[in-house]
Amino acid sequence: MLIFGHPQIPCPPFKTVSEIAQIAQITNDTIVYFYAHLENACDLARHCTQERVKYAVFVNSLLEYALMVNFKPSYLLVNNHPQDYQSLANDYLLDARILWIVENQVHLEEALKMRIDGVIFRKFLNL
């Protein structure tokens, strides 16, 4: 299971963006992320895919999920019902990894039991 944002586990930084111009300012070792509900989310995803930028998309619904997976993000960030998204990712053999946004490490065991690809700590994303 992937774990992002735990103080004892090294990982690349994540940086939120809302405009394509911001992506050019970010170093190659940083994973950009944005919200699927943004009006320009498809443009951001298309740009990241074309430029081979490793990115994550925060999805809040199955519709957002269905749209965003077509752009081939590295990660899909989910707040609620991670098992639903994980089940779809497994059924459709997606390359994108499901990252459940968690408050603290108490949720790690729960994520393991649900067979979620990984977790990311809310504080790490500055949410």
Number of C-alpha atoms within 10 A of each C-alpha: 12 13 17 21 19 15 9 6 9 10 14 11 14 19 19 17 15 16 14 16 10 12 21 10 8 15 12 12 12 16 19 22 26 21 19 24 14 12 10 15 20 16 14 25 25 18 15 21 16 10 9 10 21 17 23 28 28 20 22 16 15 12 10 16 20 13 13 21 18 12 18 18 23 19 21 24 25 23 14 14 11 21 18 12 24 24 15 14 19 14 9 9 9 16 13 20 21 27 28 27 23 19 14 14 14 9 15 19 10 11 20 13 10 14 14 22 21 21 28 23 21 16 13 17 15 9 7
